[in-house]
Amino acid sequence: MAGLRARHRQARVEQVLNVASELFASQGYETTRIEEIAESAQVAPATVYNYFTTKANILTTLAVRHVRASLPERRALVRDPPADPMDAIRAFEKLLADQALRTLSRECWRAILSAPYREPRGTAHRVSLRFQWLIKRHYVLMLTGFQERGTIKKGVDLDVLADLVTAIGTYHFSRLVSDDEMTIDDLKEAVERHLDLVFAGVIAQPNPKAPKPKSTGPKPASKRKQRDE
């Protein structure tokens, strides 16, 4: 009986989540009320509050479900990425954005990304950190393959590089969800500009064949004396 009750409870939870996802997409996250979710899911409002406590927790649970459903596609790309590291990162960032907007609206992602600032160390903050850790872990695995093949220098700290790439992707994804006119192609171009800088380096290597610049300062006194004589 305990197992049957658990299955019934899980089925109701999934029903509430499905309805909430539809309502968030059709009428917006902010304007949707828990009572509307309960009515559409054919459960009592108290049941929804019992399962999730707040609407923010419903959204967080939807985000967790999204990530779990997205993992197989992400892992497939990490296992078999394009041959060029830049192409691989571009493809992975595009996949992340495609998956995110396929599942939840920009408004929902704005609420998710702002949660750590509204509720530091809260549930949404911990979930957000977990999401970032997963993305970074995938990047470490992908970049390790490139380093083993000699495409990335052996001395490069892949943990630090993955941190940087993840931060760049997160920054531009936050721009994407905050600007309704920004497209995924715009995101790709923006990510690429920063990645070009990261992978090329910011210190120009001196060219040994380049002519030395001529001095424009005063000549040494000995030289002036010889010329005057």
C-alpha positions in Angstrom: 0.0 0.0 0.0 2.9 2.4 0.8 4.3 1.9 -2.7 0.9 2.5 -4.3 0.4 5.7 -2.3 3.9 6.9 -3.3 3.1 6.2 -7.0 -0.2 8.1 -6.7 1.5 11.0 -5.0 4.2 11.1 -7.7 1.6 11.1 -10.4 -0.2 14.0 -8.8 3.1 15.9 -8.5 3.8 15.3 -12.2 0.3 16.5 -13.1 0.8 19.7 -11.1 4.2 20.3 -12.8 2.8 19.7 -16.3 -0.1 22.1 -15.7 2.2 24.7 -14.1 4.6 24.5 -17.1 1.7 25.1 -19.5 0.3 28.0 -17.5 3.7 29.6 -17.1 4.1 29.4 -20.8 0.7 30.6 -21.8 0.0 33.4 -19.3 3.3 34.1 -17.6 5.0 33.0 -14.4 4.3 36.2 -12.4 0.6 36.3 -13.2 -0.1 32.6 -12.6 -1.5 31.8 -9.2 -1.2 28.5 -7.3 -5.0 28.3 -7.1 -5.1 28.3 -10.9 -2.6 25.6 -11.1 -4.5 23.5 -8.6 -7.8 24.0 -10.4 -6.3 23.0 -13.8 -4.6 20.0 -12.2 -7.8 19.0 -10.5 -6.3 18.9 -7.0 -7.0 21.1 -4.0 -4.8 24.2 -3.5 -3.7 22.7 -0.1 -2.3 19.7 -2.0 -0.1 22.0 -4.2 1.1 23.9 -1.1 1.8 20.6 0.6 3.9 19.4 -2.2 5.8 22.6 -3.1 5.1 25.3 -0.4 5.6 28.2 -2.9 5.3 28.9 -6.6 9.0 29.5 -6.7 9.6 25.9 -5.6 7.3 24.7 -8.4 9.5 26.6 -10.9 12.7 25.2 -9.3 11.4 21.7 -9.5 10.5 22.3 -13.2 14.1 23.5 -13.8 15.5 20.4 -12.1 13.2 18.2 -14.3 14.4 20.1 -17.3 18.1 19.4 -16.5 17.5 15.7 -15.9 15.7 15.4 -19.2 18.5 17.3 -21.0 21.4 15.2 -19.7 21.4 12.4 -22.4 21.7 15.0 -25.2 24.4 16.9 -23.5 26.4 13.7 -22.7 26.2 12.6 -26.3 27.8 15.9 -27.5 30.5 15.7 -24.8 31.4 12.2 -25.9 31.5 13.0 -29.6 32.2 16.7 -30.0 33.3 18.6 -33.2 37.0 18.2 -33.8 37.8 21.9 -33.1 37.5 23.0 -29.4 35.9 26.3 -30.4 33.3 24.5 -32.5 32.7 22.1 -29.7 32.1 24.9 -27.2 29.9 26.8 -29.6 27.8 23.7 -30.2 27.5 23.0 -26.5 26.4 26.5 -25.6 23.8 26.5 -28.5 22.5 23.2 -27.2 22.2 24.6 -23.6 20.2 27.6 -24.9 18.0 25.5 -27.2 17.2 23.1 -24.4 16.5 25.9 -21.9 14.1 27.8 -24.1 12.5 24.6 -25.4 11.4 23.8 -21.8 10.8 27.1 -20.0 10.1 30.7 -21.1 12.5 33.6 -20.8 10.4 35.0 -17.9 10.8 31.7 -16.0 14.6 31.7 -16.5 14.8 35.3 -15.3 13.1 34.2 -12.1 15.4 31.2 -11.8 18.6 33.2 -12.4 17.5 36.0 -9.9 16.6 33.5 -7.2 20.2 33.4 -5.7 20.1 37.2 -5.2 16.6 37.2 -3.7 17.2 34.1 -1.5 20.9 33.6 -0.8 21.7 30.1 0.3 18.1 29.1 -0.3 16.8 26.0 -2.3 16.9 27.8 -5.6 20.4 29.1 -4.9 21.7 25.5 -4.2 19.9 24.2 -7.3 21.5 27.0 -9.4 25.0 26.1 -8.1 24.3 22.4 -8.9 23.4 23.4 -12.5 26.6 25.4 -12.9 28.6 22.5 -11.5 27.1 20.1 -14.0 27.9 22.4 -16.9 31.4 22.9 -15.7 31.8 19.1 -15.3 30.8 18.5 -18.9 33.3 21.1 -20.0 36.1 19.5 -18.0 35.3 16.1 -19.6 35.1 17.7 -23.1 38.3 19.7 -22.7 40.2 16.7 -21.3 39.6 14.9 -24.5 41.0 17.7 -26.5 44.1 18.0 -24.2 44.7 14.2 -24.5 44.6 14.6 -28.3 47.1 17.4 -28.1 44.7 20.1 -29.3 45.0 22.0 -26.0 48.4 22.5 -24.4 49.3 20.1 -21.7 50.1 22.9 -19.2 46.6 24.4 -19.4 44.6 24.0 -16.1 41.4 22.5 -17.5 39.5 23.2 -14.2 40.2 26.9 -14.5 39.5 26.9 -18.2 36.2 25.2 -17.7 35.3 27.7 -15.0 36.0 30.6 -17.4 34.0 29.0 -20.3 31.1 28.3 -18.0 31.1 31.9 -16.7 31.1 33.3 -20.2 28.2 31.0 -21.2 26.2 31.9 -18.1 26.7 35.6 -18.6 25.5 35.5 -22.2 22.6 33.2 -21.4 21.5 35.7 -18.7 21.6 38.4 -21.5 19.5 36.2 -23.7 16.7 35.7 -21.2 16.7 39.3 -20.2 16.4 40.6 -23.7 13.4 39.4 -25.7 14.9 40.6 -29.0 18.2 38.7 -28.5 18.3 35.5 -30.5 20.3 32.3 -30.0 22.4 33.2 -33.0 23.2 36.5 -31.2 24.2 34.5 -28.2 26.5 32.3 -30.3 28.3 35.3 -31.8 28.7 36.9 -28.4 30.1 33.7 -26.8 32.4 33.3 -29.8 33.9 36.8 -29.4 34.9 36.0 -25.8 36.1 32.5 -26.5 38.3 33.8 -29.3 40.0 36.0 -26.8 40.4 33.2 -24.2 41.8 30.7 -26.7 44.1 33.1 -28.5 45.4 34.7 -25.3 45.6 38.3 -24.4 49.4 38.7 -24.6 50.8 39.1 -28.1 54.0 37.1 -28.7 56.9 39.2 -30.0 58.0 38.6 -33.6 61.8 38.0 -33.6 61.9 39.1 -37.3 60.2 42.4 -36.7 62.5 45.5 -36.9 63.3 47.1 -33.7 61.7 50.5 -33.2 63.9 53.5 -33.8 64.8 55.6 -30.8 63.3 59.1 -30.7 65.1 60.2 -27.5 68.3 62.3 -27.3 71.5 60.6 -28.4 74.2 59.8 -25.9 76.7 62.5 -25.2 79.6 60.5 -26.6 77.8 60.1 -30.0 77.0 63.9 -30.1 80.7 64.7 -29.3 82.0 62.4 -32.1 79.6 64.0 -34.6 80.6 67.6 -33.6 84.3 66.7 -34.0 
